[in-house]
């Protein structure tokens, strides 16, 4: 009975923390400035032309089997945009009907979002198990 309550509280906290991490990551991706410049390598990526596709591709989830939660960008169609932005590497995009491969410098943002989330993690358990 007590272990069930602890397990439910743990589930609730992990889901809340993953949702918080998703929100932090989404807030890091800001619109590009008027000139449409890309972000500098090492900084979070920017949105261009009002496209919120990448920003809205950041989701979170919880696994009941493994009892863990995850947050991060989902793959957009058949392109490797999220992975290329986070780790650096090649990304394939379609411009004017042609597939174009381009090299992308790393712009990690999930590591920074996780670091911010971890700071609030211990407080998430405070008062989570009640009678």
QUICORUR-V199719 format. One record per helix or strand. SS is the DSSP state (H for helix, E for strand). FROM is the first residue (numbers start at 1). LEN is the number of residues. If there is no record, write none. Layout:
BEGIN
SS&FROM&LEN, SS&FROM&LEN
END
This chain:
BEGIN
H&2&27, E&30&2, E&46&2, H&53&4, E&58&6, E&68&6, H&81&7, E&89&7, E&98&7, H&110&16
END
